[in-house]
Every structure is written in C-alpha cells, then in structure tokens.
Amino acid sequence: MRFSIKILTSSVLVGVSCLVTACSDQLLDVAPRNNGNLSTALNTVEGLDATLNGIYDRLQSTSLYGRDLLAVAEALGDNAQATNKSGRLNNENRNVAQASFISWQPAYYAINQANLLIDAVPKVTALTDTNRRNAILGQGYFLRGLLYHDLMRAYAYEPGVEIAQQNRGGVPLVLTGVSEQGQLSYPARAPIADVYAQINKDLQAAVAYFGRSASSNGGVPAYGNRQAAQVLLSRVALYGKDYANAVKFATDAIAGNVKITDASAYIGGWRAPRNPESVFELQFAVVSENIGVNTSLQTTYTTLVRTGDRTATGGFGDLVPTNAFLADLRSETTTAGQPADIRSTLYELGTTGRGTAFTECTKFLGKNGTINLDNVPIIRIPEAYLNRAEANAMLGNTAAALTDLNLIRTNRGLPARTEASFATPAALLNEILRQRRLEYAFEGHRWFDLKRRGQDIIKTIPLSTTANNIPFNDYRILANIPVNEVSTNKNIRQNFGY
C-alpha cells in the first residue's frame, strides 16, 4: 500500500498550463519508501523523509530514469536500431521531429520537491540529529543538481559548442519551492553559463553536507551520497569543458568506497540485486513500482526472461544493438578467436516469440526477482576513470590518460595499450571515447556524449541502408519544450526549429 503527503504544488513556477488552471490543485505524491502512514507535512521529520523519498519515486517515471533517459537517449544515437516489434521508439530512432525527451514536467516536479525540502530543513526544530540533517540537505542539493543537468542535456547546448544563431539559452532556474498558486511566477530561460554555475554550486553543497555527515550513505547507492556527487561533479565539469576540475572531482570520487570490478566479477554485477559498481542506483524495490511489459527497460531491450533461455519470451526487444556496434564490441579477440571483451557477454540472441530474433542487450533482466523490475544504475564508478582519462587527454596529459584507459581495458578483459601504439594524441582520445561507448552502451550516455562534444550523429535508418545522419547543427539535437509550457509562460523561448 502507498501512503502520501498531500502538498499543493505547481510545475515549479514554470507555467505548465495544467497547473495554473483547472489542475492547479494537483497533489504532490511523496510516497515514502518505508510505507509509513504519514499525516504530517514538511514541518516534521517524517514529512522531510517522505518528501525526500518522493523525489526518488519521481525519478522512477518512464520519462525520467524508468526508461527514457536511458532508452530514448540510445534510440536517438548510433548504438541502437528499433525492431518495430511493438512500434515503440521507432520515431525516436529515426530522429523524427518532436520524438525526443519528454522529461521537462516530471523533472520540474521533482525539482520543486527538492526546493521544498531544502527550504524546510532549517525550519524543522525537531530535527536535532546533525548527521541526519546534513544527509537530507546533501541529498536535496545532489538531486536538484542531477535534475537540472539532465534538463540541460536534453533541452540546451553545452558550454563551448553552442550554435549561436540557434541558441535560446539554458532552462529556467527556480530555486524556491512552490506550495501554493500565489507563488507562481514565469521565469525566462537562464543563460547556459548561469545554469551550469548553479549545478556546480548545488553539487559542491551536496559534497560539503555529505562530508559533514557521519552517515553520508557511502556504499548505499540507493540514496545520494558524497561519492556520487563527486562523480557527477566530474561529469558536469567534463560537459562544461572544465578539464582540470573534471580530473580533480574524478580523483576525489575514485578514492571513495565503491570500486571498479575486474573482468571476473563484471557480468555477475549486472545479475546482482545491486550492481557493485553503482555509486548511485535507482531502486525499484516493490512489485507496485514495476513499470511493466510495455515500457520497462527489460522489455525495451530484450525478449529474454533469463540469459541462455530462448524458449521463454518476456518483453518486446524494441531497441537492439546495431551490427556496427556489435562488430566494434567484438573486434578484439582472444587467441581462440572469441571476443576478448567481457562486455560482449551481455549481448545475446533473443527469442522469436515477438518475431525475428536479434542480438539484444541483457543488462536489465529483472534483478529484483520479478520480470521488468530492475534497479537502474544512474552513476557507476567506471565513469570517474573515463571522465579523468578524457579530461587528461584534452589537457595533453597523455601518460595519465593512458593509465586510466588501460585500467578500463584490463578490467574488461582487454590487453593494455602502450603509448607507442597510438600514432597521435587524437588516436588516444578516440580510444578513450570508444571505451566510453562500449562501457555505457544502453545506459543512456552515447547521445549525450556526442552532443556535448559537438559531433554529428552518423547512423542509418533502423534495419535499412538509407542514410539518416544528424549533423550537429540540426535543430533536432535539442528536444522541444512542451507546447503547454511555451504557450503559458510567454517568457520562455521554444528551441530553434520547433
């Protein structure tokens, strides 16, 4: 059974029409994970906990980390092809205009919850446990930083790669919680630099609060924690072309509790209830949280119910690896002629229960014991090494970059490379980016990695040989802001081309 606190909300002052007209009394569902029966609001410790848990619940939305921030990102990019077995993600895979991310409204709902939480904590006098207070504030700032960066990744350009004539800025910055309609305002899109500055400020605050808490959730990735904030800081710095800080924050994160697994433990980590490489993992803990056979990550990526069993069909396998991706993954072989990369084991032939069988990604296979019920690793520790390797390569620190590249390679069953094996620094950088692609395939990074570097997306229409490349100056690189948002808030400019 789900219990919730009822708090009047808006779409965080950004003017979604439903929330400023007939739907303005929509209630904020904060469904606490401990299923406690709460009748209190944000003036109690229980209310703070419920609101915090409500943000994590919000992240489970299909349009956020339940599916789209992973699967739609893969469909838009060059790793995957749509099979048309259910008709889902076909338009996204073909990069049809407006078939993109729809994360604006749920992200701002969650940001409003974070704002309310951050605003309320200092006022709750019953919260006398300093460690707990700092941990709650750390999570509030961490989650707000994560959500704002995800909005920027979907709807705005990254610093240094803006198309001047098409750039309409970042996203609206709202840092105060809304609990009643009279607090509504209609902010414009903030400059990209200002949004990045705020994201960095939030994540630095998270690190500081976690550092002052003896219970900073280290080793418990179901909640925000210091190591996760440090990896995210390194990611944000990399996106912002701040390579020195990308190195610094990645190094801080690597010193934390969660460590990278070696080749012998890597596959087992994907079958475990919690991936041992996760520094921040969204938990789907109970059956009622199951997104189901239509849109879960399992059904999106595979028809298999379990590995090695092609007799039982579960999902649809709507999005599968391209032949080009698989060829790259399997390009390095053992002396016996088998793929040397242990990650290739996560891709196997699906069933014919939904039609033609394809090689499918099996990273998500109902790890909680129920089909379609998967924990979602949002941040894994290998990213810190890849962030640091790329940043060092951009800074010209080739020896340091090679060290981190080789750690990734050897922990995935591949031989180390020497500096002499790369003809140019650009060749070393390309191998780092290649390892990033192989490591995070079907986890939602590839589209964003190409976008942040200002690169064209080279792809073909799924199951066809017709070219469907997306040059970086194409307006479809950015998602369209919801029509209701633009029509209600006259201060918001729609992205170019829509």
WOJO-V869196 format. One record per run of one state. SS is the DSSP state (alpha for helix, beta for strand, coil for the rest). FROM is the first residue (numbers start at 0). TO is the last residue. If there is no record, write none. Layout:
ss=SS from=FROM to=TO
ss=SS from=FROM to=TO
This chain:
ss=coil from=0 to=6
ss=beta from=7 to=7
ss=coil from=8 to=15
ss=alpha from=16 to=19
ss=coil from=20 to=25
ss=beta from=26 to=26
ss=coil from=27 to=43
ss=alpha from=44 to=58
ss=coil from=59 to=60
ss=alpha from=61 to=65
ss=coil from=66 to=66
ss=alpha from=67 to=75
ss=coil from=76 to=78
ss=beta from=79 to=81
ss=coil from=82 to=88
ss=alpha from=89 to=92
ss=coil from=93 to=102
ss=alpha from=103 to=120
ss=coil from=121 to=128
ss=alpha from=129 to=154
ss=coil from=155 to=162
ss=alpha from=163 to=165
ss=coil from=166 to=179
ss=alpha from=180 to=182
ss=coil from=183 to=190
ss=alpha from=191 to=210
ss=coil from=211 to=224
ss=alpha from=225 to=238
ss=coil from=239 to=241
ss=alpha from=242 to=253
ss=coil from=254 to=261
ss=alpha from=262 to=270
ss=coil from=271 to=276
ss=beta from=277 to=281
ss=coil from=282 to=285
ss=alpha from=286 to=288
ss=coil from=289 to=295
ss=alpha from=296 to=300
ss=coil from=301 to=302
ss=beta from=303 to=303
ss=coil from=304 to=311
ss=beta from=312 to=312
ss=coil from=313 to=317
ss=beta from=318 to=320
ss=coil from=321 to=321
ss=alpha from=322 to=328
ss=coil from=329 to=331
ss=beta from=332 to=332
ss=coil from=333 to=337
ss=beta from=338 to=338
ss=coil from=339 to=340
ss=alpha from=341 to=345
ss=beta from=346 to=348
ss=coil from=349 to=357
ss=beta from=358 to=360
ss=coil from=361 to=374
ss=beta from=375 to=379
ss=coil from=380 to=380
ss=alpha from=381 to=394
ss=coil from=395 to=396
ss=alpha from=397 to=409
ss=coil from=410 to=417
ss=alpha from=418 to=420
ss=coil from=421 to=423
ss=alpha from=424 to=438
ss=coil from=439 to=444
ss=alpha from=445 to=451
ss=coil from=452 to=455
ss=beta from=456 to=456
ss=coil from=457 to=458
ss=beta from=459 to=459
ss=coil from=460 to=465
ss=beta from=466 to=466
ss=coil from=467 to=468
ss=beta from=469 to=469
ss=coil from=470 to=473
ss=alpha from=474 to=476
ss=coil from=477 to=481
ss=alpha from=482 to=487
ss=coil from=488 to=497
